[in-house]
Amino acid sequence: MSKEFQSKVVEYAKTAVNRANRATSEEATKQYLVLPFFQFLGYDPLNPDEIIPESQASFSDKFKNRVDYAICHDGNAVIAVECKRTGALTESHRGELKGYFNAVPTTKLGILTDGLMFELYSDTNAENMMDDEPYVTIDLAAIANGDVDENSLDALSRLRKGTFDPQNVGAEAKRKIFISRYIEVLDTLMKEPTEEFTRFLLDAAKVEGRRTARLVEEHQPIVRDSISLLVDKIILDRVGFAQREDLVRVSTAGPQITPPAPESAPPADETEGIITTDAELRIFQHAVTRLSFLVQDEAHYRELSNLEWRDFKTTFIVYYKQARRGRLFTFREGPSGEFRFEFSPDGNQVETTDLLSIDEPLLASYLAALEAAK
């Protein structure tokens, strides 16, 4: 997805969020949010050959089906849009959209929206029968807050006039549904590999030995660590670390990651007798890995390759370019294995056993270090 399109989407999302508090009725939602959304995608609400308001379809004279808008392609209604007041969207509203979708054979995409949330439906289970669940949900409020989901961006890009392909919607919807399912399964296997999955990897890796229950049990934690290492390597590769031989080393004893030694080492008398512990190396790796998820700006992402560490007799520090001015935090390992951090520049102290709990101060200290380096 191009950065230019992403920037435009974020800019539009912020505009929509600012307008949303004035969308106090369904009609206001249509005028202030829904029609501008389709204008943003290149459609002309004033062209009756392109967008039809209050579009009707019927199974019979007794059962009427109507949606707020139908978007046409080559003279046929291909997108059905049902609108509700901002903040009032519920699952019960899907029925109206489904009735129209199922009644109009040319309809390939259904959109249920309150102007900020856009639920996209296709007919992946049976042709011309709208699915019960959306294949993607676009949340403009989340996008405006910096949570830019690649799946949503891709869906928005495919919705644009001149890009939207009615014949390909079902296939793309199926693809997104399957990807979502596979990710869920892989996430579960990563956290707790099953016996079947472990046996599969034992065979694929040509590990010697009879596939006894004991062998499988011994290898399950190794499989989990191996998957975790693979994910770390992929992330580190994106920020420019994985090509460095001093960063990722896999020994025959099992997976291990060793972060790069600091490029500008302190005097010899300050490092004499110092042993950098596994916990300290783990802290550096965690900082780089988590920040790669937390930062939103591409420039900030690229600068992660400039993170370094330095080990002293009583402390371990992680910094950006300069050990003093660019310090992110000072780390000490507690006597019972707890992690003790002092974050720069405000001196915020955190003691925890859960590294995910330091996301907020970690990101704040990194951004402060970037700002201080300007």
C-alpha positions in Angstrom: 0.0 0.0 0.0 1.4 3.4 -1.0 2.3 5.8 1.8 0.5 8.5 -0.1 -2.8 6.7 0.0 -2.3 5.8 3.6 -1.7 9.4 4.5 -4.8 10.4 2.6 -6.9 7.8 4.5 -5.5 9.0 7.9 -6.3 12.6 7.0 -9.8 11.7 5.9 -10.4 9.6 9.0 -9.4 12.5 11.3 -11.9 14.8 9.4 -14.7 12.2 9.8 -14.0 11.8 13.5 -14.2 15.6 14.0 -17.6 15.7 12.2 -19.0 12.7 13.9 -20.3 14.5 17.1 -22.7 16.5 14.8 -24.1 13.4 13.2 -27.0 13.1 15.7 -29.4 11.5 13.3 -29.3 9.0 10.4 -29.8 11.7 7.8 -27.0 13.8 9.3 -24.8 10.7 9.3 -25.4 10.3 5.6 -24.8 13.9 4.7 -21.7 14.6 7.0 -20.0 11.2 6.8 -21.3 8.6 4.4 -21.5 10.6 1.2 -18.2 12.3 1.8 -16.7 8.8 2.4 -17.7 7.8 -1.1 -16.6 11.1 -2.6 -13.2 10.4 -1.0 -13.2 7.1 -2.9 -13.9 8.9 -6.1 -17.7 8.4 -6.5 -20.0 11.2 -7.4 -23.2 11.4 -5.2 -24.8 13.8 -7.6 -24.6 11.4 -10.6 -27.7 9.3 -10.7 -25.9 6.7 -12.8 -23.4 6.2 -10.1 -25.1 6.5 -6.7 -28.8 5.8 -6.3 -30.4 6.9 -3.0 -33.2 4.8 -1.5 -32.6 2.0 -3.9 -35.4 -0.6 -3.9 -35.6 -4.3 -4.8 -38.5 -6.7 -4.2 -39.1 -10.4 -4.0 -42.8 -9.6 -4.4 -45.3 -6.9 -3.9 -45.7 -8.0 -0.3 -42.0 -8.0 0.6 -40.2 -4.7 -0.1 -36.4 -4.4 0.2 -34.6 -1.1 0.2 -31.1 0.3 1.1 -30.0 3.8 1.6 -27.6 3.8 -1.4 -26.8 1.6 -4.3 -23.5 2.2 -6.1 -23.6 1.2 -9.8 -21.1 -0.2 -12.2 -21.9 -0.4 -15.9 -25.5 0.4 -15.1 -25.9 -2.3 -12.5 -26.2 -2.0 -8.7 -23.0 -3.7 -7.4 -22.6 -2.2 -3.9 -25.5 -1.9 -1.4 -25.1 0.6 1.4 -27.2 0.6 4.6 -26.6 3.6 7.0 -27.4 4.1 10.7 -26.9 6.9 13.0 -23.3 7.3 14.3 -22.7 5.1 17.3 -26.0 3.2 16.8 -24.8 0.3 14.7 -25.8 -3.2 15.8 -25.9 -6.7 14.4 -29.7 -6.4 14.1 -29.3 -3.9 11.3 -27.8 -6.5 9.0 -31.2 -7.9 8.0 -32.2 -4.9 5.9 -28.9 -5.0 4.0 -29.1 -8.8 3.5 -32.7 -8.5 2.1 -31.6 -6.2 -0.7 -28.3 -8.0 -1.3 -30.1 -11.3 -1.8 -32.8 -9.7 -3.9 -30.5 -8.0 -6.4 -28.3 -10.6 -8.3 -25.8 -8.0 -9.5 -25.0 -6.9 -5.9 -21.5 -8.2 -5.0 -20.7 -6.1 -1.9 -22.8 -5.0 1.1 -21.7 -2.2 3.4 -23.3 -1.5 6.8 -22.1 1.8 8.3 -22.6 4.5 10.9 -20.2 6.8 9.1 -17.2 5.7 11.2 -17.5 2.0 11.2 -17.8 0.3 7.8 -18.6 -3.4 7.8 -18.0 -5.1 4.4 -20.0 -8.2 3.4 -19.7 -10.6 0.5 -21.3 -13.9 -0.6 -18.5 -16.3 0.1 -20.7 -19.2 1.3 -23.4 -19.1 -1.4 -23.7 -16.9 -4.5 -26.0 -14.0 -4.0 -26.6 -14.8 -0.4 -24.9 -12.3 1.9 -22.7 -13.8 4.6 -23.7 -13.4 8.2 -20.3 -11.9 9.2 -18.3 -9.1 7.5 -15.0 -10.1 5.9 -13.4 -6.8 7.0 -14.4 -4.0 9.3 -13.0 -0.5 8.7 -12.8 1.6 11.8 -12.1 5.2 10.9 -11.8 6.3 14.6 -9.0 3.7 15.1 -7.3 4.9 11.9 -7.5 8.5 13.1 -5.8 7.5 16.3 -2.9 6.0 14.5 -4.0 2.3 14.4 -3.6 1.9 10.7 -4.6 -1.7 9.8 -3.2 -3.0 6.6 -6.3 -5.1 6.0 -8.5 -2.0 6.2 -6.2 0.0 3.9 -6.2 -2.8 1.3 -10.0 -3.0 1.5 -10.4 0.8 1.1 -8.0 0.8 -1.9 -10.0 -1.9 -3.6 -13.2 0.1 -3.0 -12.1 3.1 -5.0 -13.8 4.0 -8.2 -11.9 2.7 -11.2 -10.3 0.0 -8.9 -13.4 -1.8 -7.6 -13.9 -5.1 -9.4 -17.4 -6.6 -8.7 -16.4 -10.0 -10.1 -13.4 -10.3 -7.7 -15.1 -9.3 -4.4 -16.0 -12.8 -3.4 -12.5 -14.2 -4.0 -10.9 -11.4 -2.1 -13.3 -11.7 0.7 -12.6 -15.5 1.0 -8.9 -14.7 1.0 -9.2 -12.3 3.9 -11.4 -14.7 5.8 -8.9 -17.5 5.3 -5.9 -15.3 6.3 -7.7 -14.3 9.4 -8.3 -17.9 10.4 -4.8 -19.0 9.6 -3.3 -16.2 11.6 -5.5 -17.2 14.6 -4.4 -20.8 14.3 -0.7 -19.9 13.9 -0.9 -17.5 16.9 -2.3 -20.4 19.0 0.3 -22.8 17.7 3.1 -20.3 18.5 2.0 -20.0 22.1 1.3 -23.7 22.6 2.3 -26.1 19.8 0.0 -29.1 19.6 1.3 -32.7 19.5 0.2 -33.0 15.8 2.0 -29.8 14.8 5.2 -30.9 16.7 5.2 -34.3 15.0 4.8 -32.5 11.6 7.9 -30.4 12.3 9.8 -33.4 13.6 9.2 -35.1 10.2 9.8 -32.0 8.2 13.1 -31.2 9.9 14.1 -34.9 9.7 14.8 -35.2 13.4 16.1 -38.7 14.2 14.4 -40.9 16.7 11.1 -42.8 17.2 8.2 -40.5 17.5 7.4 -41.5 21.1 5.2 -39.4 23.4 8.3 -38.5 25.4 10.2 -37.2 22.3 7.2 -35.1 21.2 6.8 -33.7 24.7 10.5 -32.8 24.8 10.3 -31.0 21.5 7.1 -28.9 22.1 8.9 -26.1 24.1 11.7 -26.2 21.5 9.2 -25.7 18.7 7.6 -22.8 20.6 11.0 -21.1 21.1 11.9 -21.7 17.4 8.7 -20.1 16.2 9.4 -17.1 18.6 12.9 -16.8 17.2 11.7 -16.9 13.6 9.2 -14.0 14.4 12.0 -12.0 16.1 14.3 -12.5 13.1 11.6 -11.3 10.7 11.0 -8.2 12.8 14.7 -7.5 13.2 15.3 -8.0 9.5 12.8 -5.2 8.8 14.7 -2.8 11.1 18.1 -3.6 9.6 19.5 -5.9 12.4 19.1 -9.4 11.1 21.9 -9.2 8.6 24.4 -8.6 11.4 26.1 -11.8 12.4 26.6 -10.5 16.0 22.8 -10.2 16.4 21.2 -13.5 15.5 23.0 -16.8 16.2 21.4 -20.2 16.3 23.5 -22.8 18.0 23.1 -26.6 18.0 22.0 -26.3 21.7 18.9 -24.4 20.6 17.7 -21.0 19.5 19.4 -18.0 20.9 19.5 -14.3 20.0 22.5 -12.2 20.9 22.1 -8.4 20.4 24.9 -6.4 18.9 27.7 -5.2 21.1 27.8 -1.4 21.5 29.7 0.3 18.8 31.4 2.9 21.0 32.6 1.0 24.0 33.4 2.6 27.4 37.0 2.6 28.8 38.4 -0.8 29.7 38.4 -0.1 33.4 34.6 0.4 33.3 34.0 -2.9 31.6 36.6 -5.1 33.4 34.9 -8.1 35.0 31.5 -7.3 33.5 29.4 -10.3 32.3 26.4 -9.4 30.2 23.6 -11.7 31.3 20.9 -13.4 29.3 18.3 -11.3 31.0 20.1 -8.1 29.8 20.3 -9.3 26.3 16.7 -10.3 26.4 15.8 -6.8 27.5 17.5 -5.2 24.5 15.9 -7.7 22.1 12.5 -7.0 23.7 12.9 -3.2 23.4 13.7 -3.4 19.7 11.0 -6.0 18.9 8.2 -4.1 20.8 9.1 -0.7 19.4 8.9 -2.2 15.9 5.2 -2.8 16.7 4.5 0.4 18.7 5.9 3.1 16.4 3.6 4.4 13.7 5.9 6.8 11.7 8.0 5.1 9.0 11.0 7.4 9.8 10.8 6.4 13.5 10.7 2.8 12.4 13.9 3.1 10.4 15.7 4.7 13.3 15.3 1.5 15.3 18.5 0.3 13.7 20.4 2.9 15.7 19.5 1.4 19.1 22.5 0.2 21.1 23.2 -1.1 24.5 26.0 -0.7 27.1 26.7 -2.8 30.1 28.2 -1.4 33.3 29.1 -3.1 36.6 25.7 -2.4 38.2 23.5 -1.3 35.4 22.6 -2.0 31.8 21.4 0.8 29.5 19.7 1.0 26.1 20.2 4.1 24.0 19.7 5.8 20.7 23.0 6.9 19.1 24.3 8.6 22.3 24.6 6.8 25.6 23.7 9.9 27.7 21.6 12.2 25.5 19.8 9.3 23.7 19.3 7.0 26.7 15.9 5.2 26.7 16.3 3.5 30.0 18.5 2.0 32.7 17.9 -1.6 33.6 18.7 -3.6 36.7 17.7 -7.2 37.4 16.0 -7.6 40.8 17.1 -10.3 43.3 14.0 -12.4 42.6 14.1 -12.1 38.8 11.9 -9.0 38.6 12.8 -6.3 36.0 13.6 -2.8 37.2 13.6 0.1 34.8 14.3 3.8 35.0 13.1 5.5 31.9 14.6 8.7 30.4 14.1 11.6 30.4 11.6 11.9 33.3 13.2 9.2 35.5 10.0 7.1 35.6 10.7 3.9 37.5 8.9 0.6 36.8 9.4 -2.7 38.5 7.6 -5.6 36.8 7.7 -9.3 35.8 5.6 -8.6 32.6 7.6 -6.9 29.9 4.5 -6.0 28.0 3.6 -3.6 30.8 6.4 -1.2 29.8 5.1 -0.5 26.3 3.9 3.1 27.2 7.1 4.4 28.9 9.3 2.5 26.4 7.6 4.2 23.4 7.7 7.6 25.2 11.4 7.4 26.0 12.2 6.3 22.4 10.3 9.2 20.9 12.0 11.6 23.4 15.4 10.3 22.4 14.6 10.9 18.7 13.5 14.4 19.5 16.6 15.1 21.6 18.8 14.0 18.7 17.4 16.6 16.3 
